[in-house]
Amino acid sequence: MDTESPQTRRPSVLQDPKHRDGRRGRAAGPGPPSAEMLGNASAMRQVLAMINRVAKARTTLLVQGETGTGKELVAKAIHAQSDRRDRPFVPIDCGAIPETLLEAELFGHEKGAYTGAHIERWGLLALADGGTVFLDEISEVKLPLQVKLLRFLQEREVGRIGGRERVKVDVRVIAATNRDLGAEMEAGRFRCDLYYRIAVITLKLPPLRERGEDAILLANAFLEEYCQQHRRWLRFSDEALAAVRRYPWPGNVRELKSAVERAALLAESHRITPGDLGIEPVPAAGVLTWKEARAQAAREILVNALLRTTGNVSLAAQALAISRATLHELLRRYRVSAQDFRPASRATGGRNEHP
């Protein structure tokens, strides 16, 4: 005889993966590495190192950064390295779902709980059982629902709207926002107790304009991806690379990727110009010194060689007709890391077997 109480038993919909929501509750394995996670800047290296450190934990995280910096990519990378990698990764855009529907999306509802609730339905928090929930733009959640989210984080139980049954769920929560939650708390729009629950660990993503040569690194990686996809042979002109380096990219990595994709499709020449990217060329007044130009050219040669060899130092040295020792010295001098170009380290910053 079943002795479990309605408050503690786990319904079959949470036990059998075939009943999970195929669109929002699909399992997310490690998958292919993302070029958008490449980075040599010290701030980005710290982010990648932190991903490695926190991936195996159950701890709630808060990812902060401007629009387009890659907050969901960070959440996916953490999930892919965790013990939950074979369970669902469920992204929920709190800013895109109307306030009146967000509670039902998160917690589910009983049949007849409100107008339009024609069937019994579990929410996304329950469907993510065993996996990871990504609450994007959590600052958009209104105060009444913040209270319910706080209770969920404290008790790890969900109850459908209009029902009495509460179900234990095992999910890791990663929240994200592009707003200053400190200012939101001072304004009374975000609860302090909820903030301290979600910000056990905080990851701050740097905007692309503060990442130096990473813009060139990312642009080359995106161009390689789209050249393969569209079967074109393209490269950036020197003017385009200079413009990529100087442009502030207010939409960050997302804007850069869209600009490169557009150029890969529409460029009339095999050499992409600033106009193909939709940005202005660098004015002639911005001429580099001889030392700056030499350093810039050296970095670009090193980056291109490592891109072609996916970070294999031996092959890159052969392509450049120099010794491995010389290449290692150049990489150190110009602060270029071969590891960032290796497939296994693009999304995770992890180690690779290349020499």
Contacts in CASP RR format, 6 or more apart in sequence:
PFRMAT RR
TARGET T0000
AUTHOR 0000-0000-0000
METHOD contacts of the structure
MODEL  1
MDTESPQTRRPSVLQDPKHRDGRRGRAAGPGPPSAEMLGNASAMRQVLAM
INRVAKARTTLLVQGETGTGKELVAKAIHAQSDRRDRPFVPIDCGAIPET
LLEAELFGHEKGAYTGAHIERWGLLALADGGTVFLDEISEVKLPLQVKLL
RFLQEREVGRIGGRERVKVDVRVIAATNRDLGAEMEAGRFRCDLYYRIAV
ITLKLPPLRERGEDAILLANAFLEEYCQQHRRWLRFSDEALAAVRRYPWP
GNVRELKSAVERAALLAESHRITPGDLGIEPVPAAGVLTWKEARAQAARE
ILVNALLRTTGNVSLAAQALAISRATLHELLRRYRVSAQDFRPASRATGG
RNEHP
2 9 0 8 1.000
6 164 0 8 1.000
6 165 0 8 1.000
6 166 0 8 1.000
7 157 0 8 1.000
7 165 0 8 1.000
7 166 0 8 1.000
8 168 0 8 1.000
9 167 0 8 1.000
10 129 0 8 1.000
10 167 0 8 1.000
10 168 0 8 1.000
11 122 0 8 1.000
11 167 0 8 1.000
12 19 0 8 1.000
13 19 0 8 1.000
13 122 0 8 1.000
13 126 0 8 1.000
14 122 0 8 1.000
14 126 0 8 1.000
14 127 0 8 1.000
14 129 0 8 1.000
14 167 0 8 1.000
14 169 0 8 1.000
17 27 0 8 1.000
20 26 0 8 1.000
20 88 0 8 1.000
20 127 0 8 1.000
21 124 0 8 1.000
21 127 0 8 1.000
24 90 0 8 1.000
24 91 0 8 1.000
24 92 0 8 1.000
24 124 0 8 1.000
24 127 0 8 1.000
25 88 0 8 1.000
25 89 0 8 1.000
25 90 0 8 1.000
25 124 0 8 1.000
25 127 0 8 1.000
25 128 0 8 1.000
26 88 0 8 1.000
26 89 0 8 1.000
27 86 0 8 1.000
27 87 0 8 1.000
27 88 0 8 1.000
27 89 0 8 1.000
28 76 0 8 1.000
28 79 0 8 1.000
28 80 0 8 1.000
28 85 0 8 1.000
28 88 0 8 1.000
28 89 0 8 1.000
28 132 0 8 1.000
29 79 0 8 1.000
29 80 0 8 1.000
29 85 0 8 1.000
29 86 0 8 1.000
29 89 0 8 1.000
30 80 0 8 1.000
30 81 0 8 1.000
30 85 0 8 1.000
30 347 0 8 1.000
31 80 0 8 1.000
32 343 0 8 1.000
33 343 0 8 1.000
33 344 0 8 1.000
33 345 0 8 1.000
33 346 0 8 1.000
33 347 0 8 1.000
33 348 0 8 1.000
34 73 0 8 1.000
34 76 0 8 1.000
34 77 0 8 1.000
34 346 0 8 1.000
34 347 0 8 1.000
35 218 0 8 1.000
35 221 0 8 1.000
35 222 0 8 1.000
35 224 0 8 1.000
35 225 0 8 1.000
35 346 0 8 1.000
36 70 0 8 1.000
36 73 0 8 1.000
36 218 0 8 1.000
36 253 0 8 1.000
36 257 0 8 1.000
37 48 0 8 1.000
37 73 0 8 1.000
37 74 0 8 1.000
37 77 0 8 1.000
37 346 0 8 1.000
37 347 0 8 1.000
37 348 0 8 1.000
37 349 0 8 1.000
38 214 0 8 1.000
38 217 0 8 1.000
38 218 0 8 1.000
38 221 0 8 1.000
38 340 0 8 1.000
38 341 0 8 1.000
38 346 0 8 1.000
39 45 0 8 1.000
39 48 0 8 1.000
39 211 0 8 1.000
39 214 0 8 1.000
39 217 0 8 1.000
39 218 0 8 1.000
39 340 0 8 1.000
40 213 0 8 1.000
40 214 0 8 1.000
40 217 0 8 1.000
40 335 0 8 1.000
40 336 0 8 1.000
40 337 0 8 1.000
40 340 0 8 1.000
41 206 0 8 1.000
41 210 0 8 1.000
41 211 0 8 1.000
41 212 0 8 1.000
41 213 0 8 1.000
41 214 0 8 1.000
43 204 0 8 1.000
43 206 0 8 1.000
43 210 0 8 1.000
43 211 0 8 1.000
44 206 0 8 1.000
44 211 0 8 1.000
44 214 0 8 1.000
47 74 0 8 1.000
47 203 0 8 1.000
47 204 0 8 1.000
47 205 0 8 1.000
47 206 0 8 1.000
48 348 0 8 1.000
48 349 0 8 1.000
48 350 0 8 1.000
49 349 0 8 1.000
50 201 0 8 1.000
50 203 0 8 1.000
51 74 0 8 1.000
51 77 0 8 1.000
51 78 0 8 1.000
51 81 0 8 1.000
51 203 0 8 1.000
51 348 0 8 1.000
51 349 0 8 1.000
52 81 0 8 1.000
52 348 0 8 1.000
52 349 0 8 1.000
52 350 0 8 1.000
54 61 0 8 1.000
54 78 0 8 1.000
54 201 0 8 1.000
55 77 0 8 1.000
55 78 0 8 1.000
55 81 0 8 1.000
55 82 0 8 1.000
56 81 0 8 1.000
56 82 0 8 1.000
56 83 0 8 1.000
58 172 0 8 1.000
59 172 0 8 1.000
59 200 0 8 1.000
59 201 0 8 1.000
60 153 0 8 1.000
60 172 0 8 1.000
60 173 0 8 1.000
60 174 0 8 1.000
60 175 0 8 1.000
60 197 0 8 1.000
60 198 0 8 1.000
60 199 0 8 1.000
60 200 0 8 1.000
60 201 0 8 1.000
61 75 0 8 1.000
61 78 0 8 1.000
61 173 0 8 1.000
61 174 0 8 1.000
61 175 0 8 1.000
61 198 0 8 1.000
61 200 0 8 1.000
61 201 0 8 1.000
61 202 0 8 1.000
61 203 0 8 1.000
62 174 0 8 1.000
62 175 0 8 1.000
62 176 0 8 1.000
62 177 0 8 1.000
62 181 0 8 1.000
62 198 0 8 1.000
62 199 0 8 1.000
62 200 0 8 1.000
62 201 0 8 1.000
62 202 0 8 1.000
62 203 0 8 1.000
63 71 0 8 1.000
63 74 0 8 1.000
63 75 0 8 1.000
63 174 0 8 1.000
63 175 0 8 1.000
63 176 0 8 1.000
63 177 0 8 1.000
63 202 0 8 1.000
63 203 0 8 1.000
63 205 0 8 1.000
64 71 0 8 1.000
64 176 0 8 1.000
64 177 0 8 1.000
64 178 0 8 1.000
64 181 0 8 1.000
64 202 0 8 1.000
64 203 0 8 1.000
64 204 0 8 1.000
64 205 0 8 1.000
65 71 0 8 1.000
65 176 0 8 1.000
65 177 0 8 1.000
65 178 0 8 1.000
65 204 0 8 1.000
65 205 0 8 1.000
65 207 0 8 1.000
66 178 0 8 1.000
66 205 0 8 1.000
66 207 0 8 1.000
66 251 0 8 1.000
66 252 0 8 1.000
67 178 0 8 1.000
67 251 0 8 1.000
67 252 0 8 1.000
67 254 0 8 1.000
68 251 0 8 1.000
68 252 0 8 1.000
68 253 0 8 1.000
68 254 0 8 1.000
68 255 0 8 1.000
69 205 0 8 1.000
69 206 0 8 1.000
69 207 0 8 1.000
69 208 0 8 1.000
69 252 0 8 1.000
69 253 0 8 1.000
70 205 0 8 1.000
70 252 0 8 1.000
70 253 0 8 1.000
70 254 0 8 1.000
71 136 0 8 1.000
71 176 0 8 1.000
71 178 0 8 1.000
71 205 0 8 1.000
72 91 0 8 1.000
72 134 0 8 1.000
72 136 0 8 1.000
72 176 0 8 1.000
73 347 0 8 1.000
74 203 0 8 1.000
74 205 0 8 1.000
75 89 0 8 1.000
75 91 0 8 1.000
75 132 0 8 1.000
75 134 0 8 1.000
75 174 0 8 1.000
75 176 0 8 1.000
76 89 0 8 1.000
76 134 0 8 1.000
77 347 0 8 1.000
77 348 0 8 1.000
78 132 0 8 1.000
78 174 0 8 1.000
79 85 0 8 1.000
79 89 0 8 1.000
79 131 0 8 1.000
79 132 0 8 1.000
79 134 0 8 1.000
79 172 0 8 1.000
79 174 0 8 1.000
80 347 0 8 1.000
80 348 0 8 1.000
81 348 0 8 1.000
82 132 0 8 1.000
82 172 0 8 1.000
84 130 0 8 1.000
84 131 0 8 1.000
84 132 0 8 1.000
84 172 0 8 1.000
87 128 0 8 1.000
87 129 0 8 1.000
87 130 0 8 1.000
87 131 0 8 1.000
87 132 0 8 1.000
88 127 0 8 1.000
88 128 0 8 1.000
88 129 0 8 1.000
88 130 0 8 1.000
88 131 0 8 1.000
88 132 0 8 1.000
89 128 0 8 1.000
89 131 0 8 1.000
89 132 0 8 1.000
89 134 0 8 1.000
90 124 0 8 1.000
90 127 0 8 1.000
90 128 0 8 1.000
90 131 0 8 1.000
90 132 0 8 1.000
90 133 0 8 1.000
90 134 0 8 1.000
91 134 0 8 1.000
91 136 0 8 1.000
92 105 0 8 1.000
92 106 0 8 1.000
92 124 0 8 1.000
92 133 0 8 1.000
92 134 0 8 1.000
92 135 0 8 1.000
92 136 0 8 1.000
93 136 0 8 1.000
93 137 0 8 1.000
94 102 0 8 1.000
94 135 0 8 1.000
94 136 0 8 1.000
94 137 0 8 1.000
94 138 0 8 1.000
94 140 0 8 1.000
94 141 0 8 1.000
95 136 0 8 1.000
95 137 0 8 1.000
95 140 0 8 1.000
96 137 0 8 1.000
97 105 0 8 1.000
99 142 0 8 1.000
99 145 0 8 1.000
102 141 0 8 1.000
102 145 0 8 1.000
103 145 0 8 1.000
103 148 0 8 1.000
103 161 0 8 1.000
104 113 0 8 1.000
104 114 0 8 1.000
104 117 0 8 1.000
104 121 0 8 1.000
104 123 0 8 1.000
104 161 0 8 1.000
105 123 0 8 1.000
105 124 0 8 1.000
106 123 0 8 1.000
106 124 0 8 1.000
106 125 0 8 1.000
106 145 0 8 1.000
106 149 0 8 1.000
107 123 0 8 1.000
107 125 0 8 1.000
107 126 0 8 1.000
107 148 0 8 1.000
107 152 0 8 1.000
107 158 0 8 1.000
107 159 0 8 1.000
107 160 0 8 1.000
107 161 0 8 1.000
108 121 0 8 1.000
108 122 0 8 1.000
108 123 0 8 1.000
108 126 0 8 1.000
108 158 0 8 1.000
108 159 0 8 1.000
108 160 0 8 1.000
108 161 0 8 1.000
109 117 0 8 1.000
109 120 0 8 1.000
109 121 0 8 1.000
109 160 0 8 1.000
109 161 0 8 1.000
109 162 0 8 1.000
110 117 0 8 1.000
110 120 0 8 1.000
110 160 0 8 1.000
110 161 0 8 1.000
110 162 0 8 1.000
110 163 0 8 1.000
111 117 0 8 1.000
111 118 0 8 1.000
111 119 0 8 1.000
111 120 0 8 1.000
112 118 0 8 1.000
112 162 0 8 1.000
113 160 0 8 1.000
113 161 0 8 1.000
113 162 0 8 1.000
113 163 0 8 1.000
114 161 0 8 1.000
117 161 0 8 1.000
120 160 0 8 1.000
121 160 0 8 1.000
122 160 0 8 1.000
123 158 0 8 1.000
123 160 0 8 1.000
124 133 0 8 1.000
125 133 0 8 1.000
125 152 0 8 1.000
125 158 0 8 1.000
125 169 0 8 1.000
125 171 0 8 1.000
126 158 0 8 1.000
126 167 0 8 1.000
126 169 0 8 1.000
128 169 0 8 1.000
128 171 0 8 1.000
129 169 0 8 1.000
129 170 0 8 1.000
129 171 0 8 1.000
130 169 0 8 1.000
130 170 0 8 1.000
130 171 0 8 1.000
131 170 0 8 1.000
131 171 0 8 1.000
131 172 0 8 1.000
132 171 0 8 1.000
132 172 0 8 1.000
132 173 0 8 1.000
132 174 0 8 1.000
133 171 0 8 1.000
133 172 0 8 1.000
133 173 0 8 1.000
133 174 0 8 1.000
134 174 0 8 1.000
134 175 0 8 1.000
134 176 0 8 1.000
135 141 0 8 1.000
135 173 0 8 1.000
135 174 0 8 1.000
135 175 0 8 1.000
135 176 0 8 1.000
135 198 0 8 1.000
136 175 0 8 1.000
136 176 0 8 1.000
137 176 0 8 1.000
137 177 0 8 1.000
137 178 0 8 1.000
138 175 0 8 1.000
138 176 0 8 1.000
138 177 0 8 1.000
138 198 0 8 1.000
139 177 0 8 1.000
139 178 0 8 1.000
139 179 0 8 1.000
139 181 0 8 1.000
139 184 0 8 1.000
139 189 0 8 1.000
139 190 0 8 1.000
141 149 0 8 1.000
143 188 0 8 1.000
143 189 0 8 1.000
143 191 0 8 1.000
146 190 0 8 1.000
146 191 0 8 1.000
146 194 0 8 1.000
147 191 0 8 1.000
149 194 0 8 1.000
150 191 0 8 1.000
150 193 0 8 1.000
150 194 0 8 1.000
150 197 0 8 1.000
152 158 0 8 1.000
153 173 0 8 1.000
153 194 0 8 1.000
153 197 0 8 1.000
153 198 0 8 1.000
154 197 0 8 1.000
156 168 0 8 1.000
156 169 0 8 1.000
156 170 0 8 1.000
156 171 0 8 1.000
157 166 0 8 1.000
157 167 0 8 1.000
157 168 0 8 1.000
157 169 0 8 1.000
158 166 0 8 1.000
158 167 0 8 1.000
158 169 0 8 1.000
159 165 0 8 1.000
159 166 0 8 1.000
159 167 0 8 1.000
173 198 0 8 1.000
175 198 0 8 1.000
181 190 0 8 1.000
181 195 0 8 1.000
181 199 0 8 1.000
182 190 0 8 1.000
182 195 0 8 1.000
184 190 0 8 1.000
185 191 0 8 1.000
185 192 0 8 1.000
185 195 0 8 1.000
207 249 0 8 1.000
207 252 0 8 1.000
208 214 0 8 1.000
208 215 0 8 1.000
208 218 0 8 1.000
208 249 0 8 1.000
208 251 0 8 1.000
208 252 0 8 1.000
208 253 0 8 1.000
208 256 0 8 1.000
209 248 0 8 1.000
209 249 0 8 1.000
212 245 0 8 1.000
213 245 0 8 1.000
213 299 0 8 1.000
213 303 0 8 1.000
215 244 0 8 1.000
215 245 0 8 1.000
215 247 0 8 1.000
215 249 0 8 1.000
215 256 0 8 1.000
216 241 0 8 1.000
216 244 0 8 1.000
216 245 0 8 1.000
216 299 0 8 1.000
216 300 0 8 1.000
216 303 0 8 1.000
217 303 0 8 1.000
217 340 0 8 1.000
218 253 0 8 1.000
218 256 0 8 1.000
218 257 0 8 1.000
219 236 0 8 1.000
219 241 0 8 1.000
219 244 0 8 1.000
219 256 0 8 1.000
219 260 0 8 1.000
220 236 0 8 1.000
220 303 0 8 1.000
220 304 0 8 1.000
220 307 0 8 1.000
221 307 0 8 1.000
222 256 0 8 1.000
222 257 0 8 1.000
222 260 0 8 1.000
222 261 0 8 1.000
223 234 0 8 1.000
223 235 0 8 1.000
223 236 0 8 1.000
223 260 0 8 1.000
223 263 0 8 1.000
223 264 0 8 1.000
223 272 0 8 1.000
224 307 0 8 1.000
226 232 0 8 1.000
226 260 0 8 1.000
226 261 0 8 1.000
226 264 0 8 1.000
226 265 0 8 1.000
227 233 0 8 1.000
227 234 0 8 1.000
227 264 0 8 1.000
229 264 0 8 1.000
230 264 0 8 1.000
230 265 0 8 1.000
232 264 0 8 1.000
232 270 0 8 1.000
233 270 0 8 1.000
234 263 0 8 1.000
234 264 0 8 1.000
234 267 0 8 1.000
234 270 0 8 1.000
234 271 0 8 1.000
234 272 0 8 1.000
235 270 0 8 1.000
235 271 0 8 1.000
235 272 0 8 1.000
236 244 0 8 1.000
236 271 0 8 1.000
236 272 0 8 1.000
237 271 0 8 1.000
237 272 0 8 1.000
237 273 0 8 1.000
237 274 0 8 1.000
239 273 0 8 1.000
239 274 0 8 1.000
239 281 0 8 1.000
239 282 0 8 1.000
240 271 0 8 1.000
240 272 0 8 1.000
240 273 0 8 1.000
240 274 0 8 1.000
240 275 0 8 1.000
240 276 0 8 1.000
240 277 0 8 1.000
241 300 0 8 1.000
242 281 0 8 1.000
242 282 0 8 1.000
243 274 0 8 1.000
243 277 0 8 1.000
243 279 0 8 1.000
243 280 0 8 1.000
243 281 0 8 1.000
243 282 0 8 1.000
244 256 0 8 1.000
244 277 0 8 1.000
244 279 0 8 1.000
246 282 0 8 1.000
247 279 0 8 1.000
247 280 0 8 1.000
249 255 0 8 1.000
249 256 0 8 1.000
259 277 0 8 1.000
259 278 0 8 1.000
259 279 0 8 1.000
260 277 0 8 1.000
262 276 0 8 1.000
262 277 0 8 1.000
262 278 0 8 1.000
263 272 0 8 1.000
263 276 0 8 1.000
263 277 0 8 1.000
263 278 0 8 1.000
264 272 0 8 1.000
266 276 0 8 1.000
267 273 0 8 1.000
267 276 0 8 1.000
273 281 0 8 1.000
274 280 0 8 1.000
274 281 0 8 1.000
275 281 0 8 1.000
288 296 0 8 1.000
295 334 0 8 1.000
298 330 0 8 1.000
298 334 0 8 1.000
299 334 0 8 1.000
299 336 0 8 1.000
301 320 0 8 1.000
302 316 0 8 1.000
302 327 0 8 1.000
302 330 0 8 1.000
302 331 0 8 1.000
302 334 0 8 1.000
302 336 0 8 1.000
303 336 0 8 1.000
305 316 0 8 1.000
305 319 0 8 1.000
305 320 0 8 1.000
306 316 0 8 1.000
306 336 0 8 1.000
306 338 0 8 1.000
306 341 0 8 1.000
307 341 0 8 1.000
308 316 0 8 1.000
308 319 0 8 1.000
309 315 0 8 1.000
309 316 0 8 1.000
309 319 0 8 1.000
309 341 0 8 1.000
310 341 0 8 1.000
310 342 0 8 1.000
310 343 0 8 1.000
310 354 0 8 1.000
311 338 0 8 1.000
311 339 0 8 1.000
311 341 0 8 1.000
311 342 0 8 1.000
311 352 0 8 1.000
311 354 0 8 1.000
312 338 0 8 1.000
312 342 0 8 1.000
312 354 0 8 1.000
312 355 0 8 1.000
313 324 0 8 1.000
313 327 0 8 1.000
313 328 0 8 1.000
313 331 0 8 1.000
313 338 0 8 1.000
313 354 0 8 1.000
313 355 0 8 1.000
314 324 0 8 1.000
314 355 0 8 1.000
316 327 0 8 1.000
316 338 0 8 1.000
317 323 0 8 1.000
317 324 0 8 1.000
317 326 0 8 1.000
317 327 0 8 1.000
320 327 0 8 1.000
322 330 0 8 1.000
330 336 0 8 1.000
331 337 0 8 1.000
331 338 0 8 1.000
338 354 0 8 1.000
339 345 0 8 1.000
339 349 0 8 1.000
339 350 0 8 1.000
339 351 0 8 1.000
339 352 0 8 1.000
340 346 0 8 1.000
340 349 0 8 1.000
342 352 0 8 1.000
342 354 0 8 1.000
343 352 0 8 1.000
344 350 0 8 1.000
344 351 0 8 1.000
344 352 0 8 1.000
345 351 0 8 1.000
345 352 0 8 1.000
END
